[in-house]
Amino acid sequence: MTAAESAIAVPLPSLGEAVTEATITRWLKAVGDYVEFDEPLLEVSTDKVDTEIPAPAAGVLIEVIEPEDAVVAVGAVVATLGIDAPASPSPDTPAAPPVATEPPPAPEAVDSVMPAPADPPSTPQTDGGGQHDRVEKLPRIRRTIARRMVESLQTAAQLTTVVEADLTVIAARRAQMKQEYFERTGSRLSPLPFIVVAAVDALADHPIINATVDADCSEVTYHGSVHLGVAVDSPKGLMVPVIRDAQHKNVLEMGAAIAAAATAVRDGSIRPDDMSGGTFTITNTGSRGALFDTPIINQPQSAILGIGAATERLVPDRDSDGALLIRTRTMAYLSLTYDHRLVDGADAARYLTAVRTRLEQ
């Protein structure tokens, strides 16, 4: 049987319902390499996620049709695989001569952002003090984030409203539940799922916050379910996996769902479909110590909630007789960035007040 008769085409598989194309970021095998069935063959990047494409069969990579940095439509053939080649030559059989091809790019780490040698060398630049500047190629996911953030600011009239919430009751509830949570999940219970559940519950009475306006601002869609986007920091950049039907989850379930989504992002198992369809987003900027932030809306949603760091401080209060009290309380800022084309400041303030009330009671 000839090589041509034993060759199969390797198409770019479906990457999600809304994904029609992807960019080839790296070939993990070179022409002439043997690959096992389902072994990662190449890496691709979409607007939503980076992912590996596995080999559809075991064999030898005969031809790379689409090079790195090529934008390829779903279903297009990217390579040819010879499926009748042995995994390796037998000890008493001379090795076949290598297939003539261009030399593969030098190997690089998964998260490397240094340009391959397959690029012209950059000229070191000096700042005049003898130290050289370092010029690196911006990772594709960072370029995607940059483009989407600029598009969001150019699309929506964005404004941020901030309130302060007393999380002292939440801190006490967390202390009561953390052991049960650890026994069920093996993870530490943070204040985040308490705040997320309160924020999701409040959307039922404030549907304008869980809504989408069309491009010409002539029609608004009020979403019946809350498909919650949760911003996750990862070595490759910020990603926003979506927790479906978040309105049905209690604190323990929400904590487990957030942890699972974050793990999938960080270990690379997140799928494109897991990153689409969100109706409202939460970003926990307080996890890195920020008091509050002015987050950018995840289009086409109407709002995004930022959660600041929970800090203990002295807060003035009054007892039932009106006497002044100074007490230690756990406080945090909640910031809502919203699309002012659809949401007014009063709407944002009412929603934040509802979230704060749930947290404090």
Secondary structure, 3 states (H helix, E strand, C coil): CCHHHHEEEEECCCCCCCCCEEEEEEECCCCCCEECCCCEEEEEECCCCEEEEECCCCEEEEEECCCCCCEEECCCEEEEEECCCCCCCCCCCCCCCCCCCCCCCCCCCCCCCCCCCCCCCCCCEECCCCCEECCCCCCHHHHHHHHHHHHHHHHCCEEEEEEEEECHHHHHHHHHHHHHHHHHHCCCCCCHHHHHHHHHHHHCCCHHHHEEECCCCCCEEECCCCCEEECECCCCCCECCEECCHHHCCHHHHHHHHHHHHHHHHHCCCCHHHHCCCCEEEECHHHHCCCCCCCCCCCCECEEEEECCCEEEEEEEECCCCCEEEEEEEEEEEEEEEECCCCCHHHHHHHHHHHHHHHHC
